[in-house]
Amino acid sequence: MPPTRRAAAPSPSDVLEAGGPAEPPRDQAARLPYLLDAVTDLGTGPDLDSALARVVRAAARTTDCRCAAISLHAGERAGPARFVTYGMTPEERERERAGGDPYGRDGRLDAPVTVDGERVGTFTLAGKHGGGHVGEHGGGRAAGGAFTGNDVLLLRLLATEVGSALRNARLHEAARQRERWIEGSAAVTTSLLSGDADNALAVVAEQARRLADAAAGVVLLPTPERGLEIVAASADDARGLIGTVMPPDAAVLRELFAGEPVFVEDSASDPRMVTPVARRFGPSMLLPLRSGGRMIGTLAVPRAPGAAPFTEPEKTLATQFAAQAALALVLADAARDREQLAVYEDRDRIARDLHDLVIQRLFAAGMTLQGAQREAEQAPAGGGEDRTDVPARIGVALDQLDATIAEIRTAIYALQQDPGEAHAGLRTRVLREVGLAAGPLGFRPSVRFAGPVDTRVGEATTRELVAALREALSNASRHAHATRVDVTVDATVTLLDGTPGVRLTVADDGVGIPPDGRRSGLANLARRAENLGGSATWAVGPPEGAGDGGGDGVGTGAGVGAGAGAAADDAASGRTSGTTLTWQGRL
């Protein structure tokens, strides 16, 4: 192999002069704008792979080479393995993938691609007209070779730009990943604080699985024997997961109960993973759910066998997520305890009212009736003085009984109310439904309120509106594949008959309703809305007629200004597809 020598890197202004003009300067200069555009794409283009392909093509054309390639190793600094080529035959690409040299030793020029001082790949030029070989760092060439100093410097600069682009892409992806985990933590906290207690652990498992790009998310709780048992699982195949127990003598439990996370490279082969379901998974994270010194349980997030191992940023973000989820679980437990305590206190008050008011009224009514009975018995048979106060006493007793019945009816209704709904208005219930939908949707819908929704909307209308919202959010998560959902509740609208009403608008940017899709849910909503003097319509596209200030409204029920904010958002985002549910009824 011809000897190589290292050349000092000239400044950018020397690019066209260094090493001698092996090709006409005007031809190379004419190609430089194309190369500069490709390099600019590396720093600003949204798609790194496409930008790398343009740089490879531009490098080959600018240096008059037959082919060029960028080969990147998989790793945290460079991301996934990449092999981007231009001008190579399928046979050459296959030899490169197999670790061979597809170019031969002549006619090849290499430059290392580095990120933060670590080599992550190689930028190669080959097939220069006239042949020749220059070493990895350039600066020399074989006798009769055609690579120039310009080529060496240009390749070095391009390799440096590729390394910078990889670093920026890694930082951008890390920022996006951190943002996703933060949003997921917020969604879990909101859902746990406003949702169903029985579903809390399932929400944590589902969000962790989605954020970690894992095959499953499971929550384990301590057993009386100080083992761990899977009580909630989210997985494509959850068979056999629920109820699986990690015995007390498992090696990982000592670290978990001490509050330390455990990271496993391969669950199937790691001797610490003693459960039978471990064989179904590969890389895993076991994260303690611990808050304030209290061990709540463990969150396990395993990937499929052969999947990429968890990176250090992923481990850090997942550990922070588990700590936030543990705190949310503790707060949710405390909130439920407070709600239950409020219910118990309310029932104590009802018991006191029953004793102090109802029983006293019943006793007074009984005394009144007894007095009336005695007067009636003492009246002379067949005539005598007329006791006109007997009917009056009976009337008083009847009034007392009516009041007592009303008190008892009120007490029974209060006792039958669900503790979570006992003091919840429309705003709280809407936010609760939106929080519950954040898990299946993968994001939290936006919510907008207009008017005094809590004070003006009655209980019957509130129940029907929440049912309509639940149906719309369910359709968006199961069928629409939406990436955005906007919810608007407006208590300032006027219906067609002139009565004040409330309008619910749920708009998504999904695929819409299939022509043969089921519409029984909408039909039920429409019938129930009509009972409240309103309507329910489901249309393709963003809300129509919203915010126009007119009286025609949407569908068969009228309103004014119900969706101006949502319509403005749609116009700004260019939304032209999706589905919109518009439901409205009397206050």
C-alpha positions in Angstrom: 0.0 0.0 0.0 1.5 3.4 -0.9 2.6 5.5 2.1 0.4 8.3 3.3 1.3 11.6 4.9 -0.7 14.0 7.0 -1.2 17.4 5.6 -1.9 20.6 7.5 -5.5 21.6 7.2 -5.7 24.8 5.1 -8.2 27.5 5.8 -11.6 27.5 4.0 -10.4 30.2 1.7 -7.7 27.8 0.4 -10.1 25.1 -0.6 -9.8 25.6 -4.3 -6.0 26.2 -4.4 -4.5 23.6 -2.0 -2.9 20.6 -3.6 -2.9 21.8 -7.2 -5.6 22.0 -9.8 -6.3 18.4 -10.8 -9.6 19.5 -12.3 -10.6 22.8 -13.9 -11.3 25.3 -11.1 -14.3 26.7 -12.9 -16.0 23.2 -13.0 -15.5 22.6 -9.3 -16.6 26.1 -8.5 -19.7 25.6 -10.5 -20.5 22.6 -8.4 -19.9 24.3 -5.0 -23.3 26.0 -4.7 -25.0 22.6 -5.0 -22.6 21.2 -2.2 -23.3 24.3 0.0 -27.0 23.7 -0.3 -26.6 20.1 0.8 -24.4 21.1 3.7 -27.0 23.8 4.8 -29.6 21.0 4.8 -27.5 19.2 7.4 -28.0 21.9 9.9 -31.6 23.0 9.1 -33.3 20.1 7.3 -36.0 18.2 9.2 -34.9 14.8 7.9 -31.3 13.9 8.7 -31.2 10.7 6.5 -32.4 12.7 3.4 -29.8 15.4 4.2 -27.0 12.9 4.5 -28.0 11.4 1.1 -27.8 14.8 -0.5 -24.4 15.5 1.0 -23.1 12.2 -0.2 -24.3 12.8 -3.7 -23.0 16.4 -3.7 -19.6 15.2 -2.5 -19.2 12.7 -5.2 -20.3 15.1 -7.9 -18.1 18.0 -6.6 -15.0 15.9 -6.5 -15.8 14.1 -9.7 -15.9 10.7 -8.0 -17.8 7.6 -9.1 -19.2 6.9 -5.6 -19.4 8.2 -2.0 -20.6 6.7 1.3 -21.2 7.6 4.9 -21.0 4.6 7.3 -22.1 5.3 10.9 -22.0 2.9 13.8 -25.0 2.5 16.1 -24.6 4.3 19.5 -25.8 7.0 21.8 -23.8 9.7 20.0 -24.6 8.8 16.4 -28.0 7.2 16.9 -29.1 4.2 14.8 -26.6 2.6 12.4 -26.7 4.2 8.9 -25.1 3.4 5.6 -25.8 6.2 3.1 -24.3 5.7 -0.4 -24.2 7.3 -3.8 -23.1 5.6 -7.0 -22.3 2.2 -5.4 -23.5 -1.0 -7.0 -25.6 -3.5 -5.0 -22.5 -5.8 -4.8 -20.3 -3.1 -3.4 -22.9 -2.2 -0.8 -23.2 -5.8 0.3 -19.4 -6.1 0.6 -19.4 -3.0 2.8 -22.1 -4.3 5.1 -20.2 -7.6 5.4 -17.1 -5.7 6.6 -15.1 -5.9 3.4 -13.6 -3.3 1.2 -15.9 -2.7 -1.8 -13.5 -0.3 -3.5 -10.2 -2.1 -3.4 -7.2 -0.3 -2.1 -6.9 2.1 -5.0 -9.1 5.1 -5.7 -10.4 5.6 -2.1 -10.3 8.5 0.3 -11.5 8.3 3.9 -12.2 10.8 6.6 -13.4 10.0 10.2 -16.8 11.3 11.4 -16.6 12.2 15.0 -19.1 13.4 17.6 -17.7 15.1 20.8 -14.3 13.5 20.1 -15.6 10.0 19.6 -15.4 8.4 16.2 -18.8 7.3 15.1 -18.2 6.5 11.4 -16.4 7.2 8.1 -17.0 9.4 5.1 -15.6 7.8 2.0 -15.0 9.0 -1.6 -14.0 6.4 -4.3 -13.6 6.0 -8.0 -11.9 9.4 -8.7 -11.2 9.7 -12.4 -7.6 8.6 -12.8 -7.6 6.2 -9.8 -5.3 6.7 -6.8 -5.5 6.2 -3.0 -5.0 8.6 -0.2 -5.0 7.5 3.4 -7.7 8.1 6.0 -6.5 11.6 6.9 -5.4 12.5 3.4 -2.5 14.7 2.4 -0.7 12.2 0.1 -1.5 10.0 -2.8 -0.2 7.1 -4.8 1.8 7.6 -7.9 -0.5 8.4 -10.8 -3.4 9.2 -8.4 -5.9 11.9 -9.0 -7.1 12.9 -5.5 -6.1 16.5 -4.8 -5.5 18.5 -1.7 -8.9 20.2 -2.4 -10.5 16.7 -2.2 -8.8 16.0 1.1 -9.8 19.3 2.7 -13.3 19.1 1.3 -13.9 15.6 2.7 -12.5 16.7 6.1 -14.9 19.6 6.2 -17.8 17.5 5.1 -17.0 14.8 7.7 -16.9 17.6 10.4 -20.2 18.9 9.2 -21.8 15.5 9.3 -20.5 15.0 12.9 -22.0 18.4 13.9 -25.3 17.4 12.3 -25.3 14.1 14.2 -24.6 15.9 17.4 -27.4 18.5 16.8 -29.8 15.7 15.8 -29.0 13.8 19.0 -29.5 17.0 21.1 -32.8 17.7 19.3 -34.0 14.1 19.8 -33.0 14.2 23.5 -35.0 17.5 23.9 -38.0 15.9 22.2 -37.7 12.8 24.3 -37.5 14.8 27.5 -40.5 16.8 26.4 -42.5 13.6 25.8 -41.6 12.2 29.2 -42.6 15.5 30.9 -45.9 15.6 29.1 -46.5 11.9 30.0 -45.7 12.6 33.7 -48.2 15.6 33.6 -50.8 13.4 32.0 -50.4 10.7 34.6 -50.6 13.2 37.4 -53.8 14.8 36.0 -55.4 11.4 35.3 -54.6 10.0 38.8 -55.8 13.1 40.6 -59.1 13.3 38.7 -59.7 9.7 37.6 -60.9 6.4 38.9 -58.8 4.9 41.7 -59.2 1.4 40.3 -57.6 2.5 37.0 -54.7 4.5 38.5 -52.1 1.8 38.2 -53.2 0.8 34.7 -52.7 4.5 33.6 -49.1 4.5 35.0 -48.3 1.2 33.2 -49.8 2.3 29.8 -48.0 5.7 29.9 -44.6 4.2 30.8 -44.9 1.6 28.1 -45.7 4.2 25.4 -43.0 6.7 26.5 -40.3 4.0 26.7 -41.2 2.4 23.4 -41.4 -0.8 25.3 -43.2 -4.1 24.8 -45.0 -3.9 28.1 -45.5 -1.7 31.1 -46.3 -3.4 34.4 -46.8 -2.3 38.0 -45.9 -4.6 40.9 -47.1 -4.2 44.5 -45.5 -5.7 47.6 -47.0 -9.0 48.9 -47.3 -9.9 52.6 -44.3 -12.1 52.2 -42.2 -9.1 50.9 -42.2 -10.3 47.3 -43.7 -8.4 44.4 -46.9 -9.2 42.4 -47.9 -7.8 39.0 -51.3 -6.1 39.6 -51.5 -4.0 36.4 -50.1 -4.5 32.9 -50.2 -2.9 29.5 -49.0 -5.1 26.7 -49.9 -6.4 23.2 -50.0 -9.8 24.8 -50.8 -9.5 28.5 -51.6 -13.2 29.0 -50.0 -14.6 32.1 -48.7 -11.2 33.4 -51.3 -10.3 36.0 -50.8 -12.3 39.1 -47.2 -13.2 38.4 -45.2 -13.1 41.7 -41.5 -12.2 42.1 -40.5 -14.3 45.2 -38.9 -12.6 48.3 -35.5 -14.2 47.6 -35.2 -12.6 44.2 -31.8 -10.8 43.9 -33.3 -7.6 42.5 -35.7 -7.0 45.4 -32.9 -5.9 47.8 -32.1 -3.0 45.4 -35.7 -2.2 44.7 -36.8 -2.1 48.3 -33.8 0.2 49.0 -35.1 2.6 46.4 -32.5 1.8 43.7 -33.5 1.2 40.0 -32.4 -2.0 38.3 -31.4 -2.1 34.6 -31.3 -5.5 32.9 -29.6 -6.0 29.5 -31.6 -9.2 28.7 -34.4 -10.4 30.9 -34.4 -13.9 29.3 -30.8 -14.6 30.4 -30.3 -12.5 33.5 -30.2 -14.8 36.5 -31.8 -12.1 38.7 -35.0 -12.3 36.7 -36.6 -15.3 38.2 -40.2 -14.9 37.0 -41.4 -17.2 34.2 -42.6 -14.2 32.1 -39.1 -12.8 32.0 -38.2 -15.1 29.2 -40.6 -13.2 26.9 -38.6 -9.9 27.1 -35.2 -8.4 26.4 -33.8 -5.2 27.9 -35.7 -4.1 31.0 -36.0 -1.3 33.5 -37.3 -2.0 37.0 -38.0 1.4 38.7 -39.1 1.7 42.4 -42.3 3.7 43.0 -41.1 5.4 46.1 -42.2 8.7 47.7 -41.3 10.2 51.0 -39.6 7.0 52.2 -42.7 5.0 51.4 -42.3 2.0 49.1 -45.4 1.9 47.0 -44.4 -0.7 44.4 -42.3 -1.1 41.3 -42.7 -0.1 37.7 -41.2 -2.5 35.2 -40.7 -1.5 31.5 -39.3 -4.3 29.3 -38.6 -4.3 25.6 -38.9 -7.1 23.2 -36.1 -9.6 22.8 -33.3 -8.2 20.6 -34.6 -4.7 20.9 -32.2 -1.8 21.4 -31.0 -1.4 25.0 -32.1 1.6 27.0 -29.9 4.6 26.7 -28.6 6.6 29.7 -31.0 9.5 28.9 -33.9 7.0 28.8 -32.9 5.5 32.1 -32.7 8.9 33.7 -36.1 10.1 32.3 -37.8 6.8 33.2 -36.5 7.0 36.8 -37.8 10.6 37.1 -41.1 9.5 35.6 -41.4 6.7 38.2 -40.7 9.2 41.0 -43.3 11.5 39.7 -45.8 8.7 39.3 -45.2 7.5 42.8 -45.9 11.0 44.1 -49.0 11.3 42.0 -50.2 7.9 43.4 -49.7 9.2 47.0 -51.5 12.4 46.3 -54.3 10.5 44.6 -54.6 8.3 47.6 -54.7 11.3 49.9 -57.3 13.0 47.6 -59.5 9.9 47.7 -59.1 9.7 51.5 -60.2 13.3 51.7 -63.2 12.7 49.5 -64.2 9.6 51.5 -63.8 11.6 54.7 -66.0 14.3 53.3 -68.6 11.7 52.5 -68.4 10.3 56.0 -68.7 13.7 57.5 -71.7 14.4 55.2 -73.4 11.2 56.2 -72.8 12.1 59.9 -74.5 15.4 59.2 -77.4 13.6 57.5 -77.7 11.3 60.5 -77.8 14.3 62.8 -80.4 16.0 60.6 -82.5 12.8 60.6 -82.3 12.7 64.4 -82.8 16.4 65.0 -85.3 17.2 62.4 -87.0 14.2 60.8 -87.5 12.2 64.0 -88.7 15.3 65.8 -91.2 16.0 63.1 -92.4 12.5 63.1 -92.7 12.6 66.9 -94.6 16.0 66.7 -96.9 14.6 63.9 -97.6 11.6 66.1 -98.5 13.7 69.1 -100.8 15.9 66.9 -102.6 12.9 65.6 -102.9 11.4 69.1 -104.4 14.7 70.4 -106.9 14.8 67.5 -107.8 11.2 68.2 -108.5 11.9 71.8 -110.7 14.9 70.9 -112.6 12.8 68.4 -113.2 10.0 71.0 -114.4 12.5 73.6 -116.9 14.1 71.3 -120.5 13.2 72.4 -122.0 10.6 70.2 -124.9 11.7 68.1 -124.2 15.5 68.4 -123.0 18.0 70.9 -120.3 20.6 70.6 -118.6 20.5 67.2 -114.8 20.0 67.5 -113.7 22.0 64.5 -110.0 21.9 65.5 -109.7 18.1 64.7 -109.4 18.6 60.9 -106.9 21.4 61.5 -104.7 19.2 63.6 -104.8 16.5 61.0 -103.8 19.0 58.4 -100.8 20.1 60.5 -99.8 16.5 60.9 -100.0 15.9 57.1 -97.8 19.0 56.5 -95.2 17.7 58.9 -95.3 14.3 57.2 -94.8 15.9 53.8 -91.8 17.9 55.1 -90.4 14.7 56.6 -90.7 12.8 53.4 -88.9 15.6 51.6 -86.1 15.5 54.1 -85.8 11.7 53.8 -85.8 11.8 50.0 -83.0 14.4 50.1 -80.9 12.3 52.5 -81.4 9.2 50.4 -80.2 11.0 47.2 -77.1 12.3 49.0 -76.3 8.9 50.3 -76.6 7.3 46.8 -74.3 9.8 45.1 -70.9 8.5 44.1 -68.2 10.0 46.4 -66.3 11.3 43.5 -69.3 13.1 42.0 -70.8 14.4 45.3 -69.4 17.9 44.8 -68.2 17.8 41.2 -69.6 20.4 38.7 -69.6 20.3 34.9 -66.1 21.8 34.6 -64.6 19.2 37.0 -66.4 16.3 35.2 -65.2 17.5 31.7 -61.6 17.8 32.9 -61.9 14.3 34.5 -63.0 12.8 31.2 -60.3 14.6 29.3 -57.7 13.4 31.8 -58.9 9.8 31.5 -58.7 10.0 27.7 -55.1 11.2 27.7 -53.8 7.7 28.2 -55.5 5.9 25.3 -55.0 9.0 23.0 -51.3 9.4 23.8 -51.7 13.1 24.5 -54.0 15.5 26.4 -56.8 17.1 24.5 -57.1 20.9 24.8 -60.2 22.2 26.7 -61.9 25.6 26.5 -64.8 26.8 28.6 -67.1 29.7 27.9 -69.7 31.1 30.3 -70.7 30.0 33.9 -70.8 26.2 33.1 -70.9 25.2 36.8 -73.7 27.5 37.9 -76.0 27.5 34.9 -76.0 23.9 33.6 -78.3 21.5 35.4 -77.6 18.0 36.6 -79.6 16.3 33.9 -77.9 18.2 31.1 -74.5 17.7 32.7 -74.9 13.9 32.7 -75.9 13.9 29.0 -73.1 16.3 28.0 -70.5 14.2 29.8 -71.8 11.0 28.1 -71.5 12.7 24.7 -67.9 13.8 25.5 -67.0 10.3 26.6 -68.4 8.9 23.3 -66.5 11.4 21.2 -63.1 10.9 23.0 -63.6 7.1 22.8 -64.1 7.3 19.0 -61.1 9.6 18.6 -58.8 7.1 20.5 -60.2 3.9 18.9 -60.9 4.8 15.3 -59.8 8.3 14.3 -56.0 7.9 15.0 -56.0 11.6 15.9 -53.0 13.6 17.0 -55.0 16.6 18.2 -58.4 16.9 19.9 -60.1 20.2 20.9 -62.9 20.3 23.4 -65.1 23.3 23.8 -68.0 23.7 26.4 -70.0 26.9 25.9 -72.8 27.9 28.3 -73.7 31.1 26.5 -75.5 29.8 23.4 -79.1 30.2 22.4 -81.1 27.3 20.9 -83.4 27.6 17.9 -86.5 27.9 20.2 -84.9 30.9 21.9 -84.1 29.2 25.2 -80.6 29.4 26.7 -78.5 26.3 26.2 -75.0 24.7 26.4 -73.0 23.4 23.5 -70.2 20.8 23.5 -67.9 20.7 20.5 -65.3 17.9 20.1 -63.0 18.3 17.0 -60.2 16.0 16.0 -57.7 15.8 13.1 -58.1 12.1 12.6 -59.2 10.0 9.6 -62.9 10.6 10.0 -65.8 8.2 10.2 -65.7 5.3 7.7 -68.7 5.2 5.3 -69.7 1.9 6.8 -68.9 2.8 10.4 -71.3 2.3 13.2 -73.4 5.3 14.1 -75.6 3.8 16.8 -73.7 5.8 19.5 -74.5 9.1 17.7 -78.1 8.1 17.2 -78.5 7.5 21.0 -76.8 10.8 21.7 -79.1 12.6 19.3 -82.3 11.1 20.9 -81.2 12.0 24.4 -80.2 15.5 23.3 -83.6 16.0 21.7 -85.2 15.2 25.0 -83.4 18.3 26.3 -84.5 20.4 23.4 -81.2 20.2 21.6 -79.4 18.1 19.0 -76.2 16.1 18.3 -74.5 16.0 14.9 -71.3 14.4 13.7 -69.6 15.9 10.7 -66.3 15.4 8.7 -63.9 18.3 9.0 -63.5 21.2 11.5 -66.5 22.9 13.2 -68.7 24.8 10.7 -70.5 27.9 11.5 -68.8 28.3 14.8 -68.1 31.8 15.9 -70.2 33.4 13.1 -72.5 35.1 15.5 -75.5 34.1 13.6 -78.5 32.1 14.7 -78.3 29.0 12.4 -75.5 27.3 14.4 -74.5 23.7 13.6 -76.8 20.8 12.7 -80.3 21.1 13.8 -79.7 23.3 16.9 -78.7 26.9 16.9 -76.1 28.7 18.9 -73.9 31.8 18.8 -70.1 31.8 19.1 -69.8 28.3 20.4 -66.6 27.4 18.7 -64.8 30.6 17.7 -61.6 29.7 19.5 -61.5 26.2 18.0 -62.3 27.5 14.5 -59.5 30.0 14.8 -57.1 27.2 15.9 -58.2 25.1 12.9 -57.6 28.0 10.5 -54.1 28.6 12.0 -53.1 25.0 11.7 -54.6 24.3 8.3 -56.8 21.5 9.5 -59.1 20.3 6.7 -59.9 16.8 7.9 -61.0 15.0 11.0 -64.4 14.7 12.7 -66.4 17.2 14.8 -69.1 16.3 17.3 -71.5 19.1 18.1 -73.9 18.4 21.0 -76.2 20.9 22.6 -79.2 21.0 24.9 -81.1 23.2 27.3 -79.5 24.4 30.5 
